[in-house]
Amino acid sequence: MHARSDVPPDTLPIELTPDGIEVEYKDGRRVFYRGVPTKAEGTVKTAPGKNVHVLVSDKSETQGVMVYVNERDTEDEILEDSGVGRVMLDQGEETTVFPGVTVRERQMRIDVEMDADAVDGRVFVFEEDEMGERSFELVPEGEGELDDDGDE
């Protein structure tokens, strides 16, 4: 396997629909994340070993940036052509993927945290693997559907 590196994201067209969220890559391909995301207050703690994608929309909710966290399968050039970014984190490391949105590696889990005062748009987290997928929307305190442990 080749070493993978951080790739900066580009702004991409998105569409929020009642059935899910569509992202159009720079190369014309589209991906659709099905279902209404579960609202999570401030932080999402993903399950271990999952593929984690973070989408931050602008205020208009018609464009956003998509970042993969610790994704090792896709070559840098493919991500660059698609407009999707990637951050690689070592154990215990954290970084800001967008102003007000921090990702943290925590023993094969990824924590995604939002500072609601610093984000003008919406923040979505998609967690998936071959067994299934879950989606979340980070919301301010008092607006979530998850308990304190990040469980539904």
PyMOL commands that place a pseudoatom at each C-alpha (Angstrom):
pseudoatom trace, name=CA, resn=MET, resi=1, chain=A, elem=C, hetatm=0, pos=[0.000, 0.000, 0.000]
pseudoatom trace, name=CA, resn=HIS, resi=2, chain=A, elem=C, hetatm=0, pos=[1.266, 3.468, -0.830]
pseudoatom trace, name=CA, resn=ALA, resi=3, chain=A, elem=C, hetatm=0, pos=[1.600, 6.151, 1.791]
pseudoatom trace, name=CA, resn=ARG, resi=4, chain=A, elem=C, hetatm=0, pos=[-1.302, 8.591, 1.809]
pseudoatom trace, name=CA, resn=SER, resi=5, chain=A, elem=C, hetatm=0, pos=[-1.122, 12.248, 2.664]
pseudoatom trace, name=CA, resn=ASP, resi=6, chain=A, elem=C, hetatm=0, pos=[-3.331, 15.169, 3.595]
pseudoatom trace, name=CA, resn=VAL, resi=7, chain=A, elem=C, hetatm=0, pos=[-5.236, 16.636, 0.644]
pseudoatom trace, name=CA, resn=PRO, resi=8, chain=A, elem=C, hetatm=0, pos=[-6.923, 20.057, 0.917]
pseudoatom trace, name=CA, resn=PRO, resi=9, chain=A, elem=C, hetatm=0, pos=[-10.631, 20.099, -0.043]
pseudoatom trace, name=CA, resn=ASP, resi=10, chain=A, elem=C, hetatm=0, pos=[-12.297, 22.255, -2.688]
pseudoatom trace, name=CA, resn=THR, resi=11, chain=A, elem=C, hetatm=0, pos=[-15.774, 23.745, -2.413]
pseudoatom trace, name=CA, resn=LEU, resi=12, chain=A, elem=C, hetatm=0, pos=[-18.321, 21.379, -3.981]
pseudoatom trace, name=CA, resn=PRO, resi=13, chain=A, elem=C, hetatm=0, pos=[-22.004, 21.683, -4.932]
pseudoatom trace, name=CA, resn=ILE, resi=14, chain=A, elem=C, hetatm=0, pos=[-24.313, 19.887, -2.477]
pseudoatom trace, name=CA, resn=GLU, resi=15, chain=A, elem=C, hetatm=0, pos=[-28.048, 19.311, -2.269]
pseudoatom trace, name=CA, resn=LEU, resi=16, chain=A, elem=C, hetatm=0, pos=[-29.893, 18.621, 0.969]
pseudoatom trace, name=CA, resn=THR, resi=17, chain=A, elem=C, hetatm=0, pos=[-33.071, 16.655, 0.231]
pseudoatom trace, name=CA, resn=PRO, resi=18, chain=A, elem=C, hetatm=0, pos=[-35.725, 14.988, 2.405]
pseudoatom trace, name=CA, resn=ASP, resi=19, chain=A, elem=C, hetatm=0, pos=[-34.152, 11.622, 1.431]
pseudoatom trace, name=CA, resn=GLY, resi=20, chain=A, elem=C, hetatm=0, pos=[-30.511, 12.466, 2.126]
pseudoatom trace, name=CA, resn=ILE, resi=21, chain=A, elem=C, hetatm=0, pos=[-27.554, 14.546, 1.010]
pseudoatom trace, name=CA, resn=GLU, resi=22, chain=A, elem=C, hetatm=0, pos=[-25.999, 14.617, -2.456]
pseudoatom trace, name=CA, resn=VAL, resi=23, chain=A, elem=C, hetatm=0, pos=[-22.446, 15.810, -3.102]
pseudoatom trace, name=CA, resn=GLU, resi=24, chain=A, elem=C, hetatm=0, pos=[-21.192, 16.503, -6.633]
pseudoatom trace, name=CA, resn=TYR, resi=25, chain=A, elem=C, hetatm=0, pos=[-17.464, 16.004, -7.090]
pseudoatom trace, name=CA, resn=LYS, resi=26, chain=A, elem=C, hetatm=0, pos=[-15.345, 18.246, -9.348]
pseudoatom trace, name=CA, resn=ASP, resi=27, chain=A, elem=C, hetatm=0, pos=[-15.011, 15.370, -11.832]
pseudoatom trace, name=CA, resn=GLY, resi=28, chain=A, elem=C, hetatm=0, pos=[-18.819, 15.202, -12.270]
pseudoatom trace, name=CA, resn=ARG, resi=29, chain=A, elem=C, hetatm=0, pos=[-19.438, 12.093, -10.164]
pseudoatom trace, name=CA, resn=ARG, resi=30, chain=A, elem=C, hetatm=0, pos=[-22.097, 12.287, -7.468]
pseudoatom trace, name=CA, resn=VAL, resi=31, chain=A, elem=C, hetatm=0, pos=[-22.455, 10.514, -4.151]
pseudoatom trace, name=CA, resn=PHE, resi=32, chain=A, elem=C, hetatm=0, pos=[-25.709, 10.273, -2.223]
pseudoatom trace, name=CA, resn=TYR, resi=33, chain=A, elem=C, hetatm=0, pos=[-25.773, 9.749, 1.546]
pseudoatom trace, name=CA, resn=ARG, resi=34, chain=A, elem=C, hetatm=0, pos=[-29.199, 8.248, 2.232]
pseudoatom trace, name=CA, resn=GLY, resi=35, chain=A, elem=C, hetatm=0, pos=[-31.456, 9.074, 5.140]
pseudoatom trace, name=CA, resn=VAL, resi=36, chain=A, elem=C, hetatm=0, pos=[-32.039, 11.925, 7.520]
pseudoatom trace, name=CA, resn=PRO, resi=37, chain=A, elem=C, hetatm=0, pos=[-28.943, 12.383, 9.714]
pseudoatom trace, name=CA, resn=THR, resi=38, chain=A, elem=C, hetatm=0, pos=[-29.353, 11.871, 13.464]
pseudoatom trace, name=CA, resn=LYS, resi=39, chain=A, elem=C, hetatm=0, pos=[-28.863, 15.129, 15.356]
pseudoatom trace, name=CA, resn=ALA, resi=40, chain=A, elem=C, hetatm=0, pos=[-25.902, 15.024, 17.740]
pseudoatom trace, name=CA, resn=GLU, resi=41, chain=A, elem=C, hetatm=0, pos=[-25.065, 17.823, 20.181]
pseudoatom trace, name=CA, resn=GLY, resi=42, chain=A, elem=C, hetatm=0, pos=[-21.613, 19.250, 19.487]
pseudoatom trace, name=CA, resn=THR, resi=43, chain=A, elem=C, hetatm=0, pos=[-19.635, 15.982, 19.116]
pseudoatom trace, name=CA, resn=VAL, resi=44, chain=A, elem=C, hetatm=0, pos=[-19.928, 12.644, 17.321]
pseudoatom trace, name=CA, resn=LYS, resi=45, chain=A, elem=C, hetatm=0, pos=[-17.808, 9.692, 18.454]
pseudoatom trace, name=CA, resn=THR, resi=46, chain=A, elem=C, hetatm=0, pos=[-17.602, 7.183, 15.613]
pseudoatom trace, name=CA, resn=ALA, resi=47, chain=A, elem=C, hetatm=0, pos=[-17.368, 3.426, 15.988]
pseudoatom trace, name=CA, resn=PRO, resi=48, chain=A, elem=C, hetatm=0, pos=[-13.852, 1.931, 15.679]
pseudoatom trace, name=CA, resn=GLY, resi=49, chain=A, elem=C, hetatm=0, pos=[-12.472, 1.236, 12.225]
pseudoatom trace, name=CA, resn=LYS, resi=50, chain=A, elem=C, hetatm=0, pos=[-15.173, 3.040, 10.235]
pseudoatom trace, name=CA, resn=ASN, resi=51, chain=A, elem=C, hetatm=0, pos=[-14.644, 5.264, 7.198]
pseudoatom trace, name=CA, resn=VAL, resi=52, chain=A, elem=C, hetatm=0, pos=[-15.430, 8.807, 8.358]
pseudoatom trace, name=CA, resn=HIS, resi=53, chain=A, elem=C, hetatm=0, pos=[-16.429, 11.664, 6.042]
pseudoatom trace, name=CA, resn=VAL, resi=54, chain=A, elem=C, hetatm=0, pos=[-17.106, 15.189, 7.296]
pseudoatom trace, name=CA, resn=LEU, resi=55, chain=A, elem=C, hetatm=0, pos=[-19.190, 17.605, 5.209]
pseudoatom trace, name=CA, resn=VAL, resi=56, chain=A, elem=C, hetatm=0, pos=[-19.470, 21.267, 6.178]
pseudoatom trace, name=CA, resn=SER, resi=57, chain=A, elem=C, hetatm=0, pos=[-22.037, 23.292, 4.228]
pseudoatom trace, name=CA, resn=ASP, resi=58, chain=A, elem=C, hetatm=0, pos=[-22.089, 27.027, 3.736]
pseudoatom trace, name=CA, resn=LYS, resi=59, chain=A, elem=C, hetatm=0, pos=[-24.946, 29.168, 5.025]
pseudoatom trace, name=CA, resn=SER, resi=60, chain=A, elem=C, hetatm=0, pos=[-26.879, 28.736, 1.733]
pseudoatom trace, name=CA, resn=GLU, resi=61, chain=A, elem=C, hetatm=0, pos=[-26.670, 24.918, 2.087]
pseudoatom trace, name=CA, resn=THR, resi=62, chain=A, elem=C, hetatm=0, pos=[-25.883, 24.644, -1.644]
pseudoatom trace, name=CA, resn=GLN, resi=63, chain=A, elem=C, hetatm=0, pos=[-22.132, 24.116, -1.386]
pseudoatom trace, name=CA, resn=GLY, resi=64, chain=A, elem=C, hetatm=0, pos=[-19.679, 22.708, 1.081]
pseudoatom trace, name=CA, resn=VAL, resi=65, chain=A, elem=C, hetatm=0, pos=[-16.365, 21.016, 1.726]
pseudoatom trace, name=CA, resn=MET, resi=66, chain=A, elem=C, hetatm=0, pos=[-15.946, 17.266, 2.195]
pseudoatom trace, name=CA, resn=VAL, resi=67, chain=A, elem=C, hetatm=0, pos=[-13.014, 15.770, 4.122]
pseudoatom trace, name=CA, resn=TYR, resi=68, chain=A, elem=C, hetatm=0, pos=[-12.209, 12.087, 4.613]
pseudoatom trace, name=CA, resn=VAL, resi=69, chain=A, elem=C, hetatm=0, pos=[-10.532, 11.281, 7.938]
pseudoatom trace, name=CA, resn=ASN, resi=70, chain=A, elem=C, hetatm=0, pos=[-7.778, 8.626, 7.979]
pseudoatom trace, name=CA, resn=GLU, resi=71, chain=A, elem=C, hetatm=0, pos=[-8.941, 7.214, 4.633]
pseudoatom trace, name=CA, resn=ARG, resi=72, chain=A, elem=C, hetatm=0, pos=[-6.097, 5.100, 3.235]
pseudoatom trace, name=CA, resn=ASP, resi=73, chain=A, elem=C, hetatm=0, pos=[-7.572, 3.501, 0.114]
pseudoatom trace, name=CA, resn=THR, resi=74, chain=A, elem=C, hetatm=0, pos=[-7.840, 6.402, -2.332]
pseudoatom trace, name=CA, resn=GLU, resi=75, chain=A, elem=C, hetatm=0, pos=[-4.787, 7.785, -4.125]
pseudoatom trace, name=CA, resn=ASP, resi=76, chain=A, elem=C, hetatm=0, pos=[-4.004, 11.462, -3.519]
pseudoatom trace, name=CA, resn=GLU, resi=77, chain=A, elem=C, hetatm=0, pos=[-4.498, 12.336, -7.214]
pseudoatom trace, name=CA, resn=ILE, resi=78, chain=A, elem=C, hetatm=0, pos=[-8.008, 10.874, -7.284]
pseudoatom trace, name=CA, resn=LEU, resi=79, chain=A, elem=C, hetatm=0, pos=[-9.017, 12.963, -4.273]
pseudoatom trace, name=CA, resn=GLU, resi=80, chain=A, elem=C, hetatm=0, pos=[-7.440, 16.068, -5.814]
pseudoatom trace, name=CA, resn=ASP, resi=81, chain=A, elem=C, hetatm=0, pos=[-9.419, 15.506, -9.048]
pseudoatom trace, name=CA, resn=SER, resi=82, chain=A, elem=C, hetatm=0, pos=[-12.655, 14.969, -7.083]
pseudoatom trace, name=CA, resn=GLY, resi=83, chain=A, elem=C, hetatm=0, pos=[-12.283, 18.004, -4.798]
pseudoatom trace, name=CA, resn=VAL, resi=84, chain=A, elem=C, hetatm=0, pos=[-12.571, 15.852, -1.664]
pseudoatom trace, name=CA, resn=GLY, resi=85, chain=A, elem=C, hetatm=0, pos=[-9.983, 16.487, 1.034]
pseudoatom trace, name=CA, resn=ARG, resi=86, chain=A, elem=C, hetatm=0, pos=[-8.288, 14.085, 3.410]
pseudoatom trace, name=CA, resn=VAL, resi=87, chain=A, elem=C, hetatm=0, pos=[-6.601, 14.403, 6.787]
pseudoatom trace, name=CA, resn=MET, resi=88, chain=A, elem=C, hetatm=0, pos=[-4.417, 11.692, 8.267]
pseudoatom trace, name=CA, resn=LEU, resi=89, chain=A, elem=C, hetatm=0, pos=[-4.204, 11.561, 12.056]
pseudoatom trace, name=CA, resn=ASP, resi=90, chain=A, elem=C, hetatm=0, pos=[-1.868, 9.576, 14.283]
pseudoatom trace, name=CA, resn=GLN, resi=91, chain=A, elem=C, hetatm=0, pos=[-3.157, 8.102, 17.544]
pseudoatom trace, name=CA, resn=GLY, resi=92, chain=A, elem=C, hetatm=0, pos=[-4.326, 10.888, 19.862]
pseudoatom trace, name=CA, resn=GLU, resi=93, chain=A, elem=C, hetatm=0, pos=[-3.752, 13.604, 17.253]
pseudoatom trace, name=CA, resn=GLU, resi=94, chain=A, elem=C, hetatm=0, pos=[-6.320, 16.261, 16.339]
pseudoatom trace, name=CA, resn=THR, resi=95, chain=A, elem=C, hetatm=0, pos=[-6.707, 18.915, 13.651]
pseudoatom trace, name=CA, resn=THR, resi=96, chain=A, elem=C, hetatm=0, pos=[-9.149, 21.553, 12.463]
pseudoatom trace, name=CA, resn=VAL, resi=97, chain=A, elem=C, hetatm=0, pos=[-10.726, 20.535, 9.140]
pseudoatom trace, name=CA, resn=PHE, resi=98, chain=A, elem=C, hetatm=0, pos=[-12.792, 23.717, 8.823]
pseudoatom trace, name=CA, resn=PRO, resi=99, chain=A, elem=C, hetatm=0, pos=[-13.008, 26.744, 11.112]
pseudoatom trace, name=CA, resn=GLY, resi=100, chain=A, elem=C, hetatm=0, pos=[-15.033, 25.536, 14.112]
pseudoatom trace, name=CA, resn=VAL, resi=101, chain=A, elem=C, hetatm=0, pos=[-14.795, 21.810, 13.199]
pseudoatom trace, name=CA, resn=THR, resi=102, chain=A, elem=C, hetatm=0, pos=[-12.145, 19.625, 14.859]
pseudoatom trace, name=CA, resn=VAL, resi=103, chain=A, elem=C, hetatm=0, pos=[-11.429, 15.924, 14.269]
pseudoatom trace, name=CA, resn=ARG, resi=104, chain=A, elem=C, hetatm=0, pos=[-9.551, 13.807, 16.803]
pseudoatom trace, name=CA, resn=GLU, resi=105, chain=A, elem=C, hetatm=0, pos=[-8.199, 10.244, 16.574]
pseudoatom trace, name=CA, resn=ARG, resi=106, chain=A, elem=C, hetatm=0, pos=[-9.070, 8.222, 19.661]
pseudoatom trace, name=CA, resn=GLN, resi=107, chain=A, elem=C, hetatm=0, pos=[-7.986, 4.544, 19.563]
pseudoatom trace, name=CA, resn=MET, resi=108, chain=A, elem=C, hetatm=0, pos=[-9.257, 3.800, 16.024]
pseudoatom trace, name=CA, resn=ARG, resi=109, chain=A, elem=C, hetatm=0, pos=[-12.311, 6.004, 16.620]
pseudoatom trace, name=CA, resn=ILE, resi=110, chain=A, elem=C, hetatm=0, pos=[-12.754, 9.496, 15.258]
pseudoatom trace, name=CA, resn=ASP, resi=111, chain=A, elem=C, hetatm=0, pos=[-14.347, 12.262, 17.302]
pseudoatom trace, name=CA, resn=VAL, resi=112, chain=A, elem=C, hetatm=0, pos=[-15.784, 15.140, 15.291]
pseudoatom trace, name=CA, resn=GLU, resi=113, chain=A, elem=C, hetatm=0, pos=[-16.491, 18.264, 17.328]
pseudoatom trace, name=CA, resn=MET, resi=114, chain=A, elem=C, hetatm=0, pos=[-18.219, 21.479, 16.300]
pseudoatom trace, name=CA, resn=ASP, resi=115, chain=A, elem=C, hetatm=0, pos=[-18.048, 24.935, 17.845]
pseudoatom trace, name=CA, resn=ALA, resi=116, chain=A, elem=C, hetatm=0, pos=[-21.554, 26.139, 16.912]
pseudoatom trace, name=CA, resn=ASP, resi=117, chain=A, elem=C, hetatm=0, pos=[-20.543, 29.785, 17.373]
pseudoatom trace, name=CA, resn=ALA, resi=118, chain=A, elem=C, hetatm=0, pos=[-17.778, 29.449, 14.760]
pseudoatom trace, name=CA, resn=VAL, resi=119, chain=A, elem=C, hetatm=0, pos=[-19.704, 27.591, 12.016]
pseudoatom trace, name=CA, resn=ASP, resi=120, chain=A, elem=C, hetatm=0, pos=[-22.120, 29.490, 9.762]
pseudoatom trace, name=CA, resn=GLY, resi=121, chain=A, elem=C, hetatm=0, pos=[-23.442, 26.434, 7.906]
pseudoatom trace, name=CA, resn=ARG, resi=122, chain=A, elem=C, hetatm=0, pos=[-24.215, 22.857, 8.870]
pseudoatom trace, name=CA, resn=VAL, resi=123, chain=A, elem=C, hetatm=0, pos=[-21.856, 20.003, 9.823]
pseudoatom trace, name=CA, resn=PHE, resi=124, chain=A, elem=C, hetatm=0, pos=[-22.553, 16.405, 8.798]
pseudoatom trace, name=CA, resn=VAL, resi=125, chain=A, elem=C, hetatm=0, pos=[-20.615, 13.256, 9.714]
pseudoatom trace, name=CA, resn=PHE, resi=126, chain=A, elem=C, hetatm=0, pos=[-20.931, 10.050, 7.706]
pseudoatom trace, name=CA, resn=GLU, resi=127, chain=A, elem=C, hetatm=0, pos=[-19.637, 6.779, 9.184]
pseudoatom trace, name=CA, resn=GLU, resi=128, chain=A, elem=C, hetatm=0, pos=[-19.581, 3.674, 6.997]
pseudoatom trace, name=CA, resn=ASP, resi=129, chain=A, elem=C, hetatm=0, pos=[-18.047, 0.326, 6.191]
pseudoatom trace, name=CA, resn=GLU, resi=130, chain=A, elem=C, hetatm=0, pos=[-19.133, -2.837, 4.377]
pseudoatom trace, name=CA, resn=MET, resi=131, chain=A, elem=C, hetatm=0, pos=[-21.566, -3.623, 7.233]
pseudoatom trace, name=CA, resn=GLY, resi=132, chain=A, elem=C, hetatm=0, pos=[-23.555, -0.387, 7.025]
pseudoatom trace, name=CA, resn=GLU, resi=133, chain=A, elem=C, hetatm=0, pos=[-23.616, 3.344, 7.412]
pseudoatom trace, name=CA, resn=ARG, resi=134, chain=A, elem=C, hetatm=0, pos=[-24.800, 6.030, 9.823]
pseudoatom trace, name=CA, resn=SER, resi=135, chain=A, elem=C, hetatm=0, pos=[-25.074, 9.770, 9.369]
pseudoatom trace, name=CA, resn=PHE, resi=136, chain=A, elem=C, hetatm=0, pos=[-25.164, 12.596, 11.881]
pseudoatom trace, name=CA, resn=GLU, resi=137, chain=A, elem=C, hetatm=0, pos=[-25.674, 16.332, 11.920]
pseudoatom trace, name=CA, resn=LEU, resi=138, chain=A, elem=C, hetatm=0, pos=[-23.821, 18.222, 14.619]
pseudoatom trace, name=CA, resn=VAL, resi=139, chain=A, elem=C, hetatm=0, pos=[-26.147, 20.727, 16.293]
pseudoatom trace, name=CA, resn=PRO, resi=140, chain=A, elem=C, hetatm=0, pos=[-25.891, 23.159, 19.231]
pseudoatom trace, name=CA, resn=GLU, resi=141, chain=A, elem=C, hetatm=0, pos=[-26.570, 22.013, 22.812]
pseudoatom trace, name=CA, resn=GLY, resi=142, chain=A, elem=C, hetatm=0, pos=[-30.233, 21.226, 23.477]
pseudoatom trace, name=CA, resn=GLU, resi=143, chain=A, elem=C, hetatm=0, pos=[-31.059, 20.306, 19.858]
pseudoatom trace, name=CA, resn=GLY, resi=144, chain=A, elem=C, hetatm=0, pos=[-29.692, 16.731, 19.685]
pseudoatom trace, name=CA, resn=GLU, resi=145, chain=A, elem=C, hetatm=0, pos=[-31.171, 13.242, 19.606]
pseudoatom trace, name=CA, resn=LEU, resi=146, chain=A, elem=C, hetatm=0, pos=[-28.190, 11.362, 21.143]
pseudoatom trace, name=CA, resn=ASP, resi=147, chain=A, elem=C, hetatm=0, pos=[-27.364, 10.734, 24.794]
pseudoatom trace, name=CA, resn=ASP, resi=148, chain=A, elem=C, hetatm=0, pos=[-24.087, 11.822, 26.439]
pseudoatom trace, name=CA, resn=ASP, resi=149, chain=A, elem=C, hetatm=0, pos=[-22.247, 8.708, 25.178]
pseudoatom trace, name=CA, resn=GLY, resi=150, chain=A, elem=C, hetatm=0, pos=[-23.059, 9.459, 21.528]
pseudoatom trace, name=CA, resn=ASP, resi=151, chain=A, elem=C, hetatm=0, pos=[-25.602, 6.638, 21.359]
pseudoatom trace, name=CA, resn=GLU, resi=152, chain=A, elem=C, hetatm=0, pos=[-29.121, 6.857, 20.006]
for i in range(1, 152): cmd.bond("trace and resi %d" % i, "trace and resi %d" % (i + 1))
show_as sticks, trace
zoom trace
